[in-house]
Amino acid sequence: MATAPTKKTITFRVEPELKKAFIEAAHANNQTAAQVLREAMRRYVQVTATGKPSPHMDMAAVMKHIAGKQADWDAFMEDLKAEDEKRGMVAKS
């Protein structure tokens, strides 16, 4: 008996320029486009469910806090990667 996949795929269309710019921005932050999209989806669900973002998901506050602090930014990105790893969503090399 075959088992159902634990993850599903979502397919959607975007302009080629947007796709290229998005992938470049994700890679510039050492992430895959899929990692960034998953995190954006998590944040959207959080905001929709509660009516407000949790403090660590408030991107305006995060960006204000880490502006000009590369070490803080690196730590923030590592936290996001750790969350993906906990969920079993590790980028392929």
N, C-alpha and C positions, 0 to 999 in steps of 0.2 A: 504494500500500500504506500503510495507516495505521500509525502508530508507537504503541507502548504508552506510557501515561503514566509519567513518572518518579517520580511520587508517588502514594500510595494514600490513600484515606479510610477512617477507622475511625469507626463509629457506635456509640454506647452510650447507655444511659439513666441519668439521675441525677435526684434529687429537684429540683423547681423551685427550692426555696430554696437548695440547694447550688449549682446552676448560677448563680443570680443573684449569690450571695456570691462565687463563684469569679471570675466575669467582673469584678465590681467590684474585687476584690483585684488582679487582673491589670492592669486599667486604672489603678488607683492607683499601680502601678509602671511605668506607660508601656509595657505589653506587652499583646499580645492573649492570649486564653485559649489559642489554638493554640500560641503561642510557649512558654507555660508548660508545656503538656502535652507538647510535643516534648522540652523539656529534662528534664522528669520521666521520660519514656520513656528518654532517653539515659542518665540516671543509674541507672535501674533495670537497664538492660542492662549497664552498667559494673559495678555491684555484683554482679549475677548471674554475669557472666562471670569476674570476678576474686575474688569473695568479699569484696571490700572496696572502698570508694569511693576514687577518686583524691583527693589532698588538696584540689584545687580544687572537688571535688564533695561534700565533707563539709559539709553545710549547717549542722550544729551549730557546727562550727569557723568557718565563714564568718560566721554570725550573731554569734558571740561576738567575732570580730575587728572586725566593722564596727558593732557596737552603738553607737548614738549618734554615728556618723560619717557624716553625709549624703554627703560627698564620696566616701568609700570605697564607700558603697552605690551611688551614681551610677556610679562606675567599674565596679563589679561588674556592674551591669545593662547597661552599654555593652559589656562583654566578652561577655555572653550574647547580646546583639543581634548582635555581630560574628560569633559562632559561627553563628548562624542565617543571616546573610548569606553566610558562606563556604559554607554548605550549600545556598544558593539558596532559603532560606525566609524571605523578607522579608514583613513584615506589609503588607497592603493599607491604604491611607489612606482 
